[in-house]
Amino acid sequence: MPQQQNQQQQQLQQAVQNARQAMQQVQQAQSQANPQALNQAQQQLQQAQQQVQQLQQSQGVQMNAQQQQELQQAVQELNQAQQQIQQAQSISKPADYQQY
């Protein structure tokens, strides 16, 4: 496995991990109805999104199918988290019925 490929793999995993962490933060912030925590989670989300986008741009072709899939999943999770943040911000207190 060439060095570059390996580095990409690591970057990808990092981005995916960051996405998941951001997701968790969002959910915690939501359950606490904590606006500050929400803002932090949102920042982390945006960072993770940038990472993922960079990965997509720089690596497109070189990624194998599994990597593509992981990246896709990270993107979906990030989008989900973004929606959750928007919901949570629009109802700064937790409303159970908002969680589908």
N, C-alpha and C positions, 0 to 999 in steps of 0.2 A: 504494500500500500504506500504510494508516494507520500512524502511529508505533507505536501499541501493538502491533499485529500484528508489526511489525519487531522490537520489543524481545522479544516472546515467542519469536520465531524464534531470536534470539541466546541467550536463556536456555536454550532447548531444546537448541541445539547445545552450549552449555557443559555442560549436564547430561549429554548423551550423551558428550561428550569425557571428562568426569570419570569416567563409568562405565567407559569403555574404559581410561583410565589406571589406575583401581583394579584392573581385570581384569589388566592387565599386571603391576602390582605384586604381585598375588596369585600369578601364575604364577612370577615371579622368586623371591618369598619361598619358594614351594613348592620350586623347583628347588634353592634354597640350604638348604632345611630350616632356615630362620632364624625362630625364634619372634618376635623383635622386629619383623622386617620384616613378618611376618604380622599382628601387631597393628596396625601402621601401615596396612597395606593394608586391614585391616578397618575402621579408622576412616574412611579415605577412602571406602570402599564405603558406609558408613552415611551419610556426608555426601551422596554422590551420590544415594543412595536417597531421602533427604529432599528433595533438590532436585527429583528426578523426581516425587515424590509431590505436592509443592507445585505443580509445573507441571500435573500432572493435575487437581488440585482447582481451581486458579484458572482454567484455560483450557479445560477440557473441550471446550465447544462450538466455540470459536473456532479450534481447530486444524484445519488441512486434513488430508486423508487421509495425505499424505506425512509430516507432522509426527507424526500419531498413530502411524504405523508406526515412525518413528524412536524415539519415546518407548517404544513397545512393545518394541522391540529392546533399548533401554537397560535396560529393566526385566528382560528375560530374561537379559541379560548379567550384570546385578547379581546376580540369583538364582543363576546359575551360579557366579559368583565366590564367593558366600556359601557355597555347598555345598562348593566346593573348599577354602575356608578351614576349614570344619568338618572335612572329611576330613583336611586337613593337620595340624590341631591334634590330632586324635585319634591320629595316627601320627607324632609329632614328627620322624620321619625319612622321607625320600622313599622311597616304595615304588612301583616302576614299575607293578606290576600294579593299583594303585589307579586309575590313569588309564585311563578307558574310551575 
